[in-house]
Amino acid sequence: MSEWNHPWGEVLGLRQDGAVCTLTLQRPRRFNALSPELVAALQGALALVAARDDVRALVLTGAGPAF
């Protein structure tokens, strides 16, 4: 499993385990509600993941009890 170096660390976690990439919404105090910052981070992360040949699946999850 590897963490990716990306500029969205405060609102979005991004890691890869084999061919599976996991995006984790990191706004648990706001129940992972979408903010303009989080939407921009998701757009950037999805473009980054889509450009990689070694990713075959994407899991979207949220930190904390709400997702």
Backbone hydrogen bonds in HBPLUS format (Angstrom, degrees):
<---DONOR---> <-ACCEPTOR-->    atom                        ^
c    i                          cat <-CA-CA->   ^        H-A-AA   ^      H-
h    n   atom  resd res      DA  || num        DHA   H-A  angle D-A-AA Bond
n    s   type  num  typ     dist DA aas  dist angle  dist       angle   num
A0002-SER N   A0016-GLN O   2.71 MM  14  5.26 157.7  1.76 153.2 161.2     1
A0016-GLN N   A0002-SER O   2.76 MM  14  5.26 160.9  1.79 153.8 159.9     2
A0004-TRP N   A0014-LEU O   3.12 MM  10  5.86 177.2  2.12 147.7 148.1     3
A0011-VAL N   A0008-TRP O   3.05 MM   3  5.84 140.1  2.21 125.5 134.5     4
A0012-LEU N   A0008-TRP O   2.83 MM   4  5.46 148.7  1.92 166.0 169.2     5
A0026-GLN N   A0011-VAL O   2.90 MM  15  4.69 167.8  1.92 128.4 124.7     6
A0013-GLY N   A0024-THR O   2.77 MM  11  4.70 166.5  1.79 140.3 144.9     7
A0024-THR N   A0013-GLY O   2.87 MM  11  4.70 160.5  1.91 129.7 135.2     8
A0015-ARG N   A0022-THR O   3.09 MM   7  5.42 155.2  2.16 145.6 153.3     9
A0022-THR N   A0015-ARG O   2.82 MM   7  5.42 163.4  1.85 157.4 162.9    10
A0017-ASP N   A0020-VAL O   2.80 MM   3  5.31 166.5  1.82 161.7 165.8    11
A0020-VAL N   A0017-ASP O   3.16 MM   3  5.31 163.8  2.19 121.6 124.1    12
A0056-ARG N   A0019-ALA O   2.69 MM  37  5.13 164.7  1.71 140.0 145.0    13
A0057-ALA N   A0019-ALA O   3.16 MM  38  6.48 149.6  2.26 158.0 156.2    14
A0021-CYS N   A0057-ALA O   2.95 MM  36  6.26 169.5  1.96 153.2 154.9    15
A0059-VAL N   A0021-CYS O   2.83 MM  38  6.25 157.0  1.89 157.1 164.6    16
A0023-LEU N   A0059-VAL O   2.81 MM  36  6.16 165.3  1.83 172.4 176.3    17
A0061-THR N   A0023-LEU O   2.91 MM  38  6.27 161.7  1.94 165.5 170.9    18
A0025-LEU N   A0061-THR O   2.83 MM  36  6.25 165.1  1.85 148.3 146.9    19
A0063-ALA N   A0025-LEU O   2.80 MM  38  5.96 159.6  1.84 168.8 169.4    20
A0030-ARG N   A0027-ARG O   3.00 MM   3  5.47 146.5  2.11 113.5 123.4    21
A0032-ASN N   A0027-ARG O   2.77 MM   5  4.48 165.3  1.79 137.8 133.6    22
A0031-PHE N   A0028-PRO O   3.07 MM   3  4.70 160.3  2.11 103.8 104.5    23
A0033-ALA N   A0030-ARG O   3.11 MM   3  5.78 152.6  2.19 116.9 123.2    24
A0039-VAL N   A0035-SER O   2.88 MM   4  6.11 162.5  1.91 160.6 165.3    25
A0040-ALA N   A0036-PRO O   3.04 MM   4  6.20 160.8  2.07 145.8 150.7    26
A0041-ALA N   A0037-GLU O   2.98 MM   4  6.21 152.1  2.06 141.7 149.9    27
A0042-LEU N   A0038-LEU O   2.83 MM   4  6.06 158.2  1.88 150.7 156.4    28
A0043-GLN N   A0039-VAL O   2.95 MM   4  6.20 159.6  2.00 150.2 155.4    29
A0044-GLY N   A0040-ALA O   3.04 MM   4  6.25 163.0  2.07 148.2 152.4    30
A0045-ALA N   A0041-ALA O   2.85 MM   4  6.00 163.4  1.87 152.9 158.0    31
A0046-LEU N   A0042-LEU O   2.82 MM   4  5.88 162.7  1.85 151.9 156.7    32
A0047-ALA N   A0043-GLN O   3.11 MM   4  6.24 154.1  2.18 142.3 149.0    33
A0048-LEU N   A0044-GLY O   3.00 MM   4  6.22 153.8  2.07 144.2 151.7    34
A0049-VAL N   A0045-ALA O   2.87 MM   4  6.10 162.9  1.89 154.6 158.5    35
A0050-ALA N   A0046-LEU O   2.90 MM   4  5.95 160.9  1.93 144.9 150.7    36
A0051-ALA N   A0047-ALA O   3.19 MM   4  6.29 137.0  2.39 138.6 147.9    37
A0052-ARG N   A0049-VAL O   3.09 MM   3  5.43 162.2  2.12 112.4 118.1    38
